[in-house]
Amino acid sequence: MLSAAGLVDVRVDAQRRIYALRPAPLQELEVWLEKYRRLWEGNFQRLDALLDELKTEELKTKEKKRARAKR
């Protein structure tokens, strides 16, 4: 599969097959993936911020309930 996809070169040595990685196709893939990586990193950063905000609000709510219960 890797050979058919052009990701490796294969050299036959008697009964063995020697595989060598071809980095060029993987570098092309890296360039193509980069825009999606940036998009998802931004989305995950916004999600982290939202989760932090929700956690802070939840802690504040719990503290208020504890304060009321102590009265």
CHARMM-style PDB file with segment names, atoms N, HN, CA, C and O in Angstrom:
ATOM      1  N   MET     1       0.824  -1.195   0.000  1.00  0.00      PROA
ATOM      2  CA  MET     1       0.000   0.000   0.000  1.00  0.00      PROA
ATOM      3  C   MET     1       0.869   1.260   0.000  1.00  0.00      PROA
ATOM      4  O   MET     1       0.619   2.196  -0.761  1.00  0.00      PROA
ATOM      5  N   LEU     2       1.873   1.274   0.846  1.00  0.00      PROA
ATOM      6  HN  LEU     2       2.076   0.515   1.464  1.00  0.00      PROA
ATOM      7  CA  LEU     2       2.726   2.466   0.913  1.00  0.00      PROA
ATOM      8  C   LEU     2       3.482   2.680  -0.398  1.00  0.00      PROA
ATOM      9  O   LEU     2       3.671   3.811  -0.845  1.00  0.00      PROA
ATOM     10  N   SER     3       3.904   1.587  -0.996  1.00  0.00      PROA
ATOM     11  HN  SER     3       3.751   0.668  -0.633  1.00  0.00      PROA
ATOM     12  CA  SER     3       4.608   1.678  -2.266  1.00  0.00      PROA
ATOM     13  C   SER     3       3.668   2.167  -3.370  1.00  0.00      PROA
ATOM     14  O   SER     3       4.031   3.021  -4.178  1.00  0.00      PROA
ATOM     15  N   ALA     4       2.464   1.613  -3.389  1.00  0.00      PROA
ATOM     16  HN  ALA     4       2.169   0.919  -2.732  1.00  0.00      PROA
ATOM     17  CA  ALA     4       1.473   2.019  -4.390  1.00  0.00      PROA
ATOM     18  C   ALA     4       1.094   3.489  -4.223  1.00  0.00      PROA
ATOM     19  O   ALA     4       0.787   4.166  -5.204  1.00  0.00      PROA
ATOM     20  N   ALA     5       1.114   3.981  -2.995  1.00  0.00      PROA
ATOM     21  HN  ALA     5       1.364   3.431  -2.198  1.00  0.00      PROA
ATOM     22  CA  ALA     5       0.792   5.384  -2.728  1.00  0.00      PROA
ATOM     23  C   ALA     5       1.967   6.306  -3.011  1.00  0.00      PROA
ATOM     24  O   ALA     5       1.815   7.527  -2.962  1.00  0.00      PROA
ATOM     25  N   GLY     6       3.133   5.749  -3.304  1.00  0.00      PROA
ATOM     26  HN  GLY     6       3.256   4.757  -3.343  1.00  0.00      PROA
ATOM     27  CA  GLY     6       4.307   6.542  -3.612  1.00  0.00      PROA
ATOM     28  C   GLY     6       5.017   7.085  -2.379  1.00  0.00      PROA
ATOM     29  O   GLY     6       5.805   8.026  -2.478  1.00  0.00      PROA
ATOM     30  N   LEU     7       4.740   6.493  -1.215  1.00  0.00      PROA
ATOM     31  HN  LEU     7       4.100   5.729  -1.135  1.00  0.00      PROA
ATOM     32  CA  LEU     7       5.346   6.975   0.020  1.00  0.00      PROA
ATOM     33  C   LEU     7       6.668   6.298   0.355  1.00  0.00      PROA
ATOM     34  O   LEU     7       7.446   6.808   1.162  1.00  0.00      PROA
ATOM     35  N   VAL     8       6.920   5.148  -0.264  1.00  0.00      PROA
ATOM     36  HN  VAL     8       6.288   4.734  -0.919  1.00  0.00      PROA
ATOM     37  CA  VAL     8       8.174   4.440  -0.025  1.00  0.00      PROA
ATOM     38  C   VAL     8       8.714   3.891  -1.344  1.00  0.00      PROA
ATOM     39  O   VAL     8       7.961   3.644  -2.286  1.00  0.00      PROA
ATOM     40  N   ASP     9      10.023   3.706  -1.389  1.00  0.00      PROA
ATOM     41  HN  ASP     9      10.635   3.906  -0.624  1.00  0.00      PROA
ATOM     42  CA  ASP     9      10.672   2.999  -2.488  1.00  0.00      PROA
ATOM     43  C   ASP     9      11.018   1.619  -1.962  1.00  0.00      PROA
ATOM     44  O   ASP     9      11.381   1.464  -0.796  1.00  0.00      PROA
ATOM     45  N   VAL    10      10.904   0.609  -2.828  1.00  0.00      PROA
ATOM     46  HN  VAL    10      10.609   0.734  -3.775  1.00  0.00      PROA
ATOM     47  CA  VAL    10      11.187  -0.765  -2.423  1.00  0.00      PROA
ATOM     48  C   VAL    10      12.341  -1.294  -3.255  1.00  0.00      PROA
ATOM     49  O   VAL    10      12.371  -1.158  -4.478  1.00  0.00      PROA
ATOM     50  N   ARG    11      13.299  -1.906  -2.548  1.00  0.00      PROA
ATOM     51  HN  ARG    11      13.275  -2.017  -1.554  1.00  0.00      PROA
ATOM     52  CA  ARG    11      14.422  -2.532  -3.228  1.00  0.00      PROA
ATOM     53  C   ARG    11      14.426  -4.000  -2.827  1.00  0.00      PROA
ATOM     54  O   ARG    11      14.376  -4.335  -1.643  1.00  0.00      PROA
ATOM     55  N   VAL    12      14.485  -4.860  -3.816  1.00  0.00      PROA
ATOM     56  HN  VAL    12      14.526  -4.589  -4.777  1.00  0.00      PROA
ATOM     57  CA  VAL    12      14.507  -6.302  -3.566  1.00  0.00      PROA
ATOM     58  C   VAL    12      15.945  -6.745  -3.357  1.00  0.00      PROA
ATOM     59  O   VAL    12      16.825  -6.426  -4.157  1.00  0.00      PROA
ATOM     60  N   ASP    13      16.182  -7.491  -2.265  1.00  0.00      PROA
ATOM     61  HN  ASP    13      15.468  -7.750  -1.616  1.00  0.00      PROA
ATOM     62  CA  ASP    13      17.496  -8.042  -1.951  1.00  0.00      PROA
ATOM     63  C   ASP    13      17.287  -9.512  -1.608  1.00  0.00      PROA
ATOM     64  O   ASP    13      17.015  -9.871  -0.462  1.00  0.00      PROA
ATOM     65  N   ALA    14      17.421 -10.347  -2.626  1.00  0.00      PROA
ATOM     66  HN  ALA    14      17.642 -10.055  -3.557  1.00  0.00      PROA
ATOM     67  CA  ALA    14      17.137 -11.784  -2.485  1.00  0.00      PROA
ATOM     68  C   ALA    14      15.676 -11.943  -2.062  1.00  0.00      PROA
ATOM     69  O   ALA    14      14.769 -11.551  -2.796  1.00  0.00      PROA
ATOM     70  N   GLN    15      15.450 -12.521  -0.874  1.00  0.00      PROA
ATOM     71  HN  GLN    15      16.187 -12.840  -0.279  1.00  0.00      PROA
ATOM     72  CA  GLN    15      14.070 -12.722  -0.424  1.00  0.00      PROA
ATOM     73  C   GLN    15      13.576 -11.557   0.438  1.00  0.00      PROA
ATOM     74  O   GLN    15      12.430 -11.556   0.887  1.00  0.00      PROA
ATOM     75  N   ARG    16      14.426 -10.586   0.663  1.00  0.00      PROA
ATOM     76  HN  ARG    16      15.357 -10.587   0.299  1.00  0.00      PROA
ATOM     77  CA  ARG    16      14.040  -9.446   1.501  1.00  0.00      PROA
ATOM     78  C   ARG    16      13.576  -8.278   0.645  1.00  0.00      PROA
ATOM     79  O   ARG    16      13.952  -8.141  -0.520  1.00  0.00      PROA
ATOM     80  N   ARG    17      12.757  -7.451   1.252  1.00  0.00      PROA
ATOM     81  HN  ARG    17      12.452  -7.562   2.197  1.00  0.00      PROA
ATOM     82  CA  ARG    17      12.323  -6.202   0.631  1.00  0.00      PROA
ATOM     83  C   ARG    17      12.809  -5.074   1.534  1.00  0.00      PROA
ATOM     84  O   ARG    17      12.467  -5.028   2.716  1.00  0.00      PROA
ATOM     85  N   ILE    18      13.602  -4.173   0.982  1.00  0.00      PROA
ATOM     86  HN  ILE    18      13.880  -4.211   0.022  1.00  0.00      PROA
ATOM     87  CA  ILE    18      14.136  -3.034   1.725  1.00  0.00      PROA
ATOM     88  C   ILE    18      13.301  -1.815   1.349  1.00  0.00      PROA
ATOM     89  O   ILE    18      13.186  -1.459   0.176  1.00  0.00      PROA
ATOM     90  N   TYR    19      12.728  -1.190   2.354  1.00  0.00      PROA
ATOM     91  HN  TYR    19      12.821  -1.479   3.307  1.00  0.00      PROA
ATOM     92  CA  TYR    19      11.859  -0.033   2.135  1.00  0.00      PROA
ATOM     93  C   TYR    19      12.585   1.241   2.565  1.00  0.00      PROA
ATOM     94  O   TYR    19      13.238   1.276   3.607  1.00  0.00      PROA
ATOM     95  N   ALA    20      12.461   2.272   1.754  1.00  0.00      PROA
ATOM     96  HN  ALA    20      11.930   2.244   0.907  1.00  0.00      PROA
ATOM     97  CA  ALA    20      13.029   3.583   2.069  1.00  0.00      PROA
ATOM     98  C   ALA    20      11.913   4.622   1.952  1.00  0.00      PROA
ATOM     99  O   ALA    20      11.190   4.667   0.957  1.00  0.00      PROA
ATOM    100  N   LEU    21      11.790   5.426   2.953  1.00  0.00      PROA
ATOM    101  HN  LEU    21      12.377   5.389   3.762  1.00  0.00      PROA
ATOM    102  CA  LEU    21      10.763   6.457   2.989  1.00  0.00      PROA
ATOM    103  C   LEU    21      11.049   7.533   1.947  1.00  0.00      PROA
ATOM    104  O   LEU    21      12.190   7.960   1.772  1.00  0.00      PROA
ATOM    105  N   ARG    22      10.004   7.956   1.268  1.00  0.00      PROA
ATOM    106  HN  ARG    22       9.077   7.609   1.411  1.00  0.00      PROA
ATOM    107  CA  ARG    22      10.103   9.081   0.327  1.00  0.00      PROA
ATOM    108  C   ARG    22       9.459  10.290   1.005  1.00  0.00      PROA
ATOM    109  O   ARG    22       8.233  10.359   1.094  1.00  0.00      PROA
ATOM    110  N   PRO    23      10.248  11.227   1.476  1.00  0.00      PROA
ATOM    111  CA  PRO    23       9.691  12.336   2.269  1.00  0.00      PROA
ATOM    112  C   PRO    23       8.890  13.362   1.467  1.00  0.00      PROA
ATOM    113  O   PRO    23       8.037  14.043   2.037  1.00  0.00      PROA
ATOM    114  N   ALA    24       9.134  13.491   0.183  1.00  0.00      PROA
ATOM    115  HN  ALA    24       9.827  12.938  -0.280  1.00  0.00      PROA
ATOM    116  CA  ALA    24       8.470  14.547  -0.601  1.00  0.00      PROA
ATOM    117  C   ALA    24       6.940  14.457  -0.531  1.00  0.00      PROA
ATOM    118  O   ALA    24       6.302  15.479  -0.280  1.00  0.00      PROA
ATOM    119  N   PRO    25       6.321  13.292  -0.740  1.00  0.00      PROA
ATOM    120  CA  PRO    25       4.851  13.248  -0.646  1.00  0.00      PROA
ATOM    121  C   PRO    25       4.345  13.605   0.755  1.00  0.00      PROA
ATOM    122  O   PRO    25       3.280  14.206   0.897  1.00  0.00      PROA
ATOM    123  N   LEU    26       5.105  13.237   1.780  1.00  0.00      PROA
ATOM    124  HN  LEU    26       5.970  12.749   1.665  1.00  0.00      PROA
ATOM    125  CA  LEU    26       4.694  13.567   3.142  1.00  0.00      PROA
ATOM    126  C   LEU    26       4.833  15.068   3.399  1.00  0.00      PROA
ATOM    127  O   LEU    26       4.038  15.641   4.145  1.00  0.00      PROA
ATOM    128  N   GLN    27       5.819  15.700   2.800  1.00  0.00      PROA
ATOM    129  HN  GLN    27       6.464  15.235   2.194  1.00  0.00      PROA
ATOM    130  CA  GLN    27       5.971  17.153   2.946  1.00  0.00      PROA
ATOM    131  C   GLN    27       4.810  17.877   2.270  1.00  0.00      PROA
ATOM    132  O   GLN    27       4.327  18.889   2.778  1.00  0.00      PROA
ATOM    133  N   GLU    28       4.366  17.364   1.134  1.00  0.00      PROA
ATOM    134  HN  GLU    28       4.758  16.542   0.721  1.00  0.00      PROA
ATOM    135  CA  GLU    28       3.204  17.941   0.462  1.00  0.00      PROA
ATOM    136  C   GLU    28       1.968  17.808   1.337  1.00  0.00      PROA
ATOM    137  O   GLU    28       1.160  18.732   1.433  1.00  0.00      PROA
ATOM    138  N   LEU    29       1.829  16.668   1.965  1.00  0.00      PROA
ATOM    139  HN  LEU    29       2.485  15.917   1.887  1.00  0.00      PROA
ATOM    140  CA  LEU    29       0.704  16.438   2.864  1.00  0.00      PROA
ATOM    141  C   LEU    29       0.764  17.401   4.045  1.00  0.00      PROA
ATOM    142  O   LEU    29      -0.264  17.940   4.454  1.00  0.00      PROA
ATOM    143  N   GLU    30       1.945  17.621   4.592  1.00  0.00      PROA
ATOM    144  HN  GLU    30       2.780  17.183   4.259  1.00  0.00      PROA
ATOM    145  CA  GLU    30       2.131  18.540   5.716  1.00  0.00      PROA
ATOM    146  C   GLU    30       1.672  19.949   5.344  1.00  0.00      PROA
ATOM    147  O   GLU    30       1.001  20.612   6.135  1.00  0.00      PROA
ATOM    148  N   VAL    31       2.029  20.402   4.157  1.00  0.00      PROA
ATOM    149  HN  VAL    31       2.575  19.863   3.515  1.00  0.00      PROA
ATOM    150  CA  VAL    31       1.623  21.733   3.695  1.00  0.00      PROA
ATOM    151  C   VAL    31       0.104  21.803   3.588  1.00  0.00      PROA
ATOM    152  O   VAL    31      -0.500  22.792   4.004  1.00  0.00      PROA
ATOM    153  N   TRP    32      -0.511  20.775   3.042  1.00  0.00      PROA
ATOM    154  HN  TRP    32      -0.021  19.971   2.705  1.00  0.00      PROA
ATOM    155  CA  TRP    32      -1.958  20.744   2.872  1.00  0.00      PROA
ATOM    156  C   TRP    32      -2.669  20.705   4.222  1.00  0.00      PROA
ATOM    157  O   TRP    32      -3.695  21.361   4.403  1.00  0.00      PROA
ATOM    158  N   LEU    33      -2.129  19.938   5.170  1.00  0.00      PROA
ATOM    159  HN  LEU    33      -1.296  19.404   5.023  1.00  0.00      PROA
ATOM    160  CA  LEU    33      -2.756  19.807   6.480  1.00  0.00      PROA
ATOM    161  C   LEU    33      -2.603  21.052   7.350  1.00  0.00      PROA
ATOM    162  O   LEU    33      -3.411  21.277   8.252  1.00  0.00      PROA
ATOM    163  N   GLU    34      -1.593  21.848   7.094  1.00  0.00      PROA
ATOM    164  HN  GLU    34      -0.938  21.665   6.362  1.00  0.00      PROA
ATOM    165  CA  GLU    34      -1.297  22.992   7.960  1.00  0.00      PROA
ATOM    166  C   GLU    34      -2.480  23.938   8.124  1.00  0.00      PROA
ATOM    167  O   GLU    34      -2.740  24.403   9.234  1.00  0.00      PROA
ATOM    168  N   LYS    35      -3.202  24.232   7.048  1.00  0.00      PROA
ATOM    169  HN  LYS    35      -2.991  23.854   6.146  1.00  0.00      PROA
ATOM    170  CA  LYS    35      -4.329  25.159   7.183  1.00  0.00      PROA
ATOM    171  C   LYS    35      -5.421  24.562   8.065  1.00  0.00      PROA
ATOM    172  O   LYS    35      -6.074  25.286   8.817  1.00  0.00      PROA
ATOM    173  N   TYR    36      -5.621  23.266   7.983  1.00  0.00      PROA
ATOM    174  HN  TYR    36      -5.091  22.677   7.372  1.00  0.00      PROA
ATOM    175  CA  TYR    36      -6.617  22.632   8.827  1.00  0.00      PROA
ATOM    176  C   TYR    36      -6.135  22.548  10.276  1.00  0.00      PROA
ATOM    177  O   TYR    36      -6.933  22.660  11.207  1.00  0.00      PROA
ATOM    178  N   ARG    37      -4.849  22.354  10.461  1.00  0.00      PROA
ATOM    179  HN  ARG    37      -4.200  22.263   9.705  1.00  0.00      PROA
ATOM    180  CA  ARG    37      -4.281  22.322  11.811  1.00  0.00      PROA
ATOM    181  C   ARG    37      -4.495  23.672  12.499  1.00  0.00      PROA
ATOM    182  O   ARG    37      -4.896  23.723  13.662  1.00  0.00      PROA
ATOM    183  N   ARG    38      -4.230  24.754  11.783  1.00  0.00      PROA
ATOM    184  HN  ARG    38      -3.905  24.712  10.838  1.00  0.00      PROA
ATOM    185  CA  ARG    38      -4.424  26.091  12.354  1.00  0.00      PROA
ATOM    186  C   ARG    38      -5.888  26.326  12.697  1.00  0.00      PROA
ATOM    187  O   ARG    38      -6.208  26.884  13.746  1.00  0.00      PROA
ATOM    188  N   LEU    39      -6.776  25.895  11.803  1.00  0.00      PROA
ATOM    189  HN  LEU    39      -6.516  25.441  10.950  1.00  0.00      PROA
ATOM    190  CA  LEU    39      -8.209  26.041  12.042  1.00  0.00      PROA
ATOM    191  C   LEU    39      -8.619  25.298  13.312  1.00  0.00      PROA
ATOM    192  O   LEU    39      -9.300  25.862  14.170  1.00  0.00      PROA
ATOM    193  N   TRP    40      -8.209  24.039  13.434  1.00  0.00      PROA
ATOM    194  HN  TRP    40      -7.656  23.581  12.738  1.00  0.00      PROA
ATOM    195  CA  TRP    40      -8.600  23.237  14.591  1.00  0.00      PROA
ATOM    196  C   TRP    40      -7.929  23.716  15.864  1.00  0.00      PROA
ATOM    197  O   TRP    40      -8.540  23.662  16.931  1.00  0.00      PROA
ATOM    198  N   GLU    41      -6.690  24.184  15.785  1.00  0.00      PROA
ATOM    199  HN  GLU    41      -6.194  24.228  14.918  1.00  0.00      PROA
ATOM    200  CA  GLU    41      -6.031  24.711  16.981  1.00  0.00      PROA
ATOM    201  C   GLU    41      -6.795  25.917  17.515  1.00  0.00      PROA
ATOM    202  O   GLU    41      -6.979  26.058  18.724  1.00  0.00      PROA
ATOM    203  N   GLY    42      -7.236  26.783  16.612  1.00  0.00      PROA
ATOM    204  HN  GLY    42      -7.086  26.669  15.630  1.00  0.00      PROA
ATOM    205  CA  GLY    42      -8.041  27.940  17.027  1.00  0.00      PROA
ATOM    206  C   GLY    42      -9.346  27.510  17.664  1.00  0.00      PROA
ATOM    207  O   GLY    42      -9.758  28.063  18.685  1.00  0.00      PROA
ATOM    208  N   ASN    43      -9.997  26.526  17.065  1.00  0.00      PROA
ATOM    209  HN  ASN    43      -9.663  26.077  16.236  1.00  0.00      PROA
ATOM    210  CA  ASN    43     -11.253  26.022  17.636  1.00  0.00      PROA
ATOM    211  C   ASN    43     -11.021  25.418  19.014  1.00  0.00      PROA
ATOM    212  O   ASN    43     -11.813  25.646  19.928  1.00  0.00      PROA
ATOM    213  N   PHE    44      -9.949  24.654  19.175  1.00  0.00      PROA
ATOM    214  HN  PHE    44      -9.306  24.469  18.432  1.00  0.00      PROA
ATOM    215  CA  PHE    44      -9.670  24.038  20.467  1.00  0.00      PROA
ATOM    216  C   PHE    44      -9.311  25.092  21.510  1.00  0.00      PROA
ATOM    217  O   PHE    44      -9.671  24.946  22.678  1.00  0.00      PROA
ATOM    218  N   GLN    45      -8.614  26.140  21.115  1.00  0.00      PROA
ATOM    219  HN  GLN    45      -8.322  26.259  20.166  1.00  0.00      PROA
ATOM    220  CA  GLN    45      -8.299  27.209  22.063  1.00  0.00      PROA
ATOM    221  C   GLN    45      -9.572  27.899  22.536  1.00  0.00      PROA
ATOM    222  O   GLN    45      -9.708  28.207  23.720  1.00  0.00      PROA
ATOM    223  N   ARG    46     -10.504  28.144  21.617  1.00  0.00      PROA
ATOM    224  HN  ARG    46     -10.393  27.894  20.655  1.00  0.00      PROA
ATOM    225  CA  ARG    46     -11.779  28.759  22.011  1.00  0.00      PROA
ATOM    226  C   ARG    46     -12.575  27.819  22.905  1.00  0.00      PROA
ATOM    227  O   ARG    46     -13.213  28.261  23.860  1.00  0.00      PROA
ATOM    228  N   LEU    47     -12.541  26.530  22.603  1.00  0.00      PROA
ATOM    229  HN  LEU    47     -12.022  26.170  21.827  1.00  0.00      PROA
ATOM    230  CA  LEU    47     -13.230  25.551  23.442  1.00  0.00      PROA
ATOM    231  C   LEU    47     -12.624  25.519  24.840  1.00  0.00      PROA
ATOM    232  O   LEU    47     -13.356  25.475  25.829  1.00  0.00      PROA
ATOM    233  N   ASP    48     -11.302  25.541  24.933  1.00  0.00      PROA
ATOM    234  HN  ASP    48     -10.708  25.577  24.130  1.00  0.00      PROA
ATOM    235  CA  ASP    48     -10.632  25.573  26.239  1.00  0.00      PROA
ATOM    236  C   ASP    48     -11.060  26.799  27.039  1.00  0.00      PROA
ATOM    237  O   ASP    48     -11.342  26.702  28.233  1.00  0.00      PROA
ATOM    238  N   ALA    49     -11.109  27.945  26.379  1.00  0.00      PROA
ATOM    239  HN  ALA    49     -10.880  28.024  25.409  1.00  0.00      PROA
ATOM    240  CA  ALA    49     -11.508  29.175  27.066  1.00  0.00      PROA
ATOM    241  C   ALA    49     -12.950  29.064  27.564  1.00  0.00      PROA
ATOM    242  O   ALA    49     -13.251  29.468  28.687  1.00  0.00      PROA
ATOM    243  N   LEU    50     -13.827  28.528  26.748  1.00  0.00      PROA
ATOM    244  HN  LEU    50     -13.583  28.199  25.835  1.00  0.00      PROA
ATOM    245  CA  LEU    50     -15.226  28.358  27.148  1.00  0.00      PROA
ATOM    246  C   LEU    50     -15.342  27.398  28.324  1.00  0.00      PROA
ATOM    247  O   LEU    50     -16.083  27.663  29.271  1.00  0.00      PROA
ATOM    248  N   LEU    51     -14.618  26.289  28.270  1.00  0.00      PROA
ATOM    249  HN  LEU    51     -14.016  26.074  27.501  1.00  0.00      PROA
ATOM    250  CA  LEU    51     -14.664  25.331  29.369  1.00  0.00      PROA
ATOM    251  C   LEU    51     -14.120  25.929  30.655  1.00  0.00      PROA
ATOM    252  O   LEU    51     -14.665  25.681  31.731  1.00  0.00      PROA
ATOM    253  N   ASP    52     -13.050  26.717  30.560  1.00  0.00      PROA
ATOM    254  HN  ASP    52     -12.608  26.919  29.686  1.00  0.00      PROA
ATOM    255  CA  ASP    52     -12.520  27.405  31.740  1.00  0.00      PROA
ATOM    256  C   ASP    52     -13.562  28.360  32.319  1.00  0.00      PROA
ATOM    257  O   ASP    52     -13.740  28.439  33.534  1.00  0.00      PROA
ATOM    258  N   GLU    53     -14.237  29.073  31.445  1.00  0.00      PROA
ATOM    259  HN  GLU    53     -14.093  29.009  30.457  1.00  0.00      PROA
ATOM    260  CA  GLU    53     -15.264  30.014  31.887  1.00  0.00      PROA
ATOM    261  C   GLU    53     -16.406  29.274  32.578  1.00  0.00      PROA
ATOM    262  O   GLU    53     -16.879  29.703  33.631  1.00  0.00      PROA
ATOM    263  N   LEU    54     -16.847  28.168  31.990  1.00  0.00      PROA
ATOM    264  HN  LEU    54     -16.463  27.819  31.135  1.00  0.00      PROA
ATOM    265  CA  LEU    54     -17.931  27.388  32.594  1.00  0.00      PROA
ATOM    266  C   LEU    54     -17.509  26.802  33.937  1.00  0.00      PROA
ATOM    267  O   LEU    54     -18.304  26.756  34.876  1.00  0.00      PROA
ATOM    268  N   LYS    55     -16.279  26.364  34.024  1.00  0.00      PROA
ATOM    269  HN  LYS    55     -15.634  26.401  33.262  1.00  0.00      PROA
ATOM    270  CA  LYS    55     -15.780  25.802  35.279  1.00  0.00      PROA
ATOM    271  C   LYS    55     -15.739  26.880  36.362  1.00  0.00      PROA
ATOM    272  O   LYS    55     -16.107  26.628  37.509  1.00  0.00      PROA
ATOM    273  N   THR    56     -15.290  28.080  35.992  1.00  0.00      PROA
ATOM    274  HN  THR    56     -14.991  28.284  35.060  1.00  0.00      PROA
ATOM    275  CA  THR    56     -15.247  29.191  36.937  1.00  0.00      PROA
ATOM    276  C   THR    56     -16.651  29.527  37.421  1.00  0.00      PROA
ATOM    277  O   THR    56     -16.860  29.732  38.616  1.00  0.00      PROA
ATOM    278  N   GLU    57     -17.600  29.585  36.518  1.00  0.00      PROA
ATOM    279  HN  GLU    57     -17.429  29.419  35.546  1.00  0.00      PROA
ATOM    280  CA  GLU    57     -18.987  29.874  36.885  1.00  0.00      PROA
ATOM    281  C   GLU    57     -19.544  28.786  37.800  1.00  0.00      PROA
ATOM    282  O   GLU    57     -20.263  29.081  38.755  1.00  0.00      PROA
ATOM    283  N   GLU    58     -19.214  27.537  37.509  1.00  0.00      PROA
ATOM    284  HN  GLU    58     -18.630  27.298  36.733  1.00  0.00      PROA
ATOM    285  CA  GLU    58     -19.692  26.428  38.334  1.00  0.00      PROA
ATOM    286  C   GLU    58     -19.110  26.524  39.752  1.00  0.00      PROA
ATOM    287  O   GLU    58     -19.818  26.287  40.730  1.00  0.00      PROA
ATOM    288  N   LEU    59     -17.829  26.868  39.859  1.00  0.00      PROA
ATOM    289  HN  LEU    59     -17.254  27.061  39.064  1.00  0.00      PROA
ATOM    290  CA  LEU    59     -17.214  27.018  41.177  1.00  0.00      PROA
ATOM    291  C   LEU    59     -17.850  28.166  41.953  1.00  0.00      PROA
ATOM    292  O   LEU    59     -18.081  28.048  43.156  1.00  0.00      PROA
ATOM    293  N   LYS    60     -18.130  29.263  41.280  1.00  0.00      PROA
ATOM    294  HN  LYS    60     -17.943  29.359  40.303  1.00  0.00      PROA
ATOM    295  CA  LYS    60     -18.785  30.401  41.937  1.00  0.00      PROA
ATOM    296  C   LYS    60     -20.164  29.998  42.449  1.00  0.00      PROA
ATOM    297  O   LYS    60     -20.549  30.366  43.559  1.00  0.00      PROA
ATOM    298  N   THR    61     -20.901  29.250  41.650  1.00  0.00      PROA
ATOM    299  HN  THR    61     -20.589  28.951  40.748  1.00  0.00      PROA
ATOM    300  CA  THR    61     -22.230  28.803  42.042  1.00  0.00      PROA
ATOM    301  C   THR    61     -22.151  27.883  43.262  1.00  0.00      PROA
ATOM    302  O   THR    61     -22.950  28.009  44.189  1.00  0.00      PROA
ATOM    303  N   LYS    62     -21.193  26.966  43.259  1.00  0.00      PROA
ATOM    304  HN  LYS    62     -20.544  26.863  42.505  1.00  0.00      PROA
ATOM    305  CA  LYS    62     -21.033  26.062  44.399  1.00  0.00      PROA
ATOM    306  C   LYS    62     -20.663  26.826  45.661  1.00  0.00      PROA
ATOM    307  O   LYS    62     -21.156  26.511  46.744  1.00  0.00      PROA
ATOM    308  N   GLU    63     -19.790  27.838  45.531  1.00  0.00      PROA
ATOM    309  HN  GLU    63     -19.389  28.094  44.651  1.00  0.00      PROA
ATOM    310  CA  GLU    63     -19.398  28.646  46.685  1.00  0.00      PROA
ATOM    311  C   GLU    63     -20.593  29.400  47.251  1.00  0.00      PROA
ATOM    312  O   GLU    63     -20.740  29.499  48.469  1.00  0.00      PROA
ATOM    313  N   LYS    64     -21.445  29.931  46.387  1.00  0.00      PROA
ATOM    314  HN  LYS    64     -21.325  29.851  45.397  1.00  0.00      PROA
ATOM    315  CA  LYS    64     -22.637  30.634  46.845  1.00  0.00      PROA
ATOM    316  C   LYS    64     -23.569  29.688  47.590  1.00  0.00      PROA
ATOM    317  O   LYS    64     -24.137  30.053  48.620  1.00  0.00      PROA
ATOM    318  N   LYS    65     -23.729  28.467  47.068  1.00  0.00      PROA
ATOM    319  HN  LYS    65     -23.268  28.171  46.232  1.00  0.00      PROA
ATOM    320  CA  LYS    65     -24.599  27.488  47.726  1.00  0.00      PROA
ATOM    321  C   LYS    65     -24.043  27.105  49.092  1.00  0.00      PROA
ATOM    322  O   LYS    65     -24.804  26.959  50.048  1.00  0.00      PROA
ATOM    323  N   ARG    66     -22.730  26.942  49.196  1.00  0.00      PROA
ATOM    324  HN  ARG    66     -22.111  27.061  48.419  1.00  0.00      PROA
ATOM    325  CA  ARG    66     -22.107  26.616  50.488  1.00  0.00      PROA
ATOM    326  C   ARG    66     -22.307  27.745  51.495  1.00  0.00      PROA
ATOM    327  O   ARG    66     -22.587  27.510  52.671  1.00  0.00      PROA
ATOM    328  N   ALA    67     -22.156  28.985  51.001  1.00  0.00      PROA
ATOM    329  HN  ALA    67     -21.928  29.176  50.046  1.00  0.00      PROA
ATOM    330  CA  ALA    67     -22.313  30.142  51.882  1.00  0.00      PROA
ATOM    331  C   ALA    67     -23.738  30.214  52.403  1.00  0.00      PROA
ATOM    332  O   ALA    67     -23.947  30.530  53.574  1.00  0.00      PROA
ATOM    333  N   ARG    68     -24.712  29.933  51.570  1.00  0.00      PROA
ATOM    334  HN  ARG    68     -24.542  29.677  50.619  1.00  0.00      PROA
ATOM    335  CA  ARG    68     -26.116  29.944  51.977  1.00  0.00      PROA
ATOM    336  C   ARG    68     -26.405  28.820  52.968  1.00  0.00      PROA
ATOM    337  O   ARG    68     -27.172  28.999  53.914  1.00  0.00      PROA
ATOM    338  N   ALA    69     -25.790  27.669  52.746  1.00  0.00      PROA
ATOM    339  HN  ALA    69     -25.167  27.524  51.977  1.00  0.00      PROA
ATOM    340  CA  ALA    69     -26.014  26.511  53.617  1.00  0.00      PROA
ATOM    341  C   ALA    69     -25.444  26.740  55.008  1.00  0.00      PROA
ATOM    342  O   ALA    69     -25.959  26.182  55.977  1.00  0.00      PROA
ATOM    343  N   LYS    70     -24.410  27.534  55.130  1.00  0.00      PROA
ATOM    344  HN  LYS    70     -23.992  27.987  54.343  1.00  0.00      PROA
ATOM    345  CA  LYS    70     -23.771  27.818  56.424  1.00  0.00      PROA
ATOM    346  C   LYS    70     -24.598  28.790  57.269  1.00  0.00      PROA
ATOM    347  O   LYS    70     -24.413  28.869  58.483  1.00  0.00      PROA
ATOM    348  N   ARG    71     -25.487  29.511  56.644  1.00  0.00      PROA
ATOM    349  HN  ARG    71     -25.637  29.447  55.658  1.00  0.00      PROA
ATOM    350  CA  ARG    71     -26.282  30.525  57.363  1.00  0.00      PROA
ATOM    351  C   ARG    71     -27.266  29.904  58.264  1.00  0.00      PROA
ATOM    352  OT1 ARG    71     -28.015  30.608  58.942  1.00  0.00      PROA
TER     353      ARG     71
END
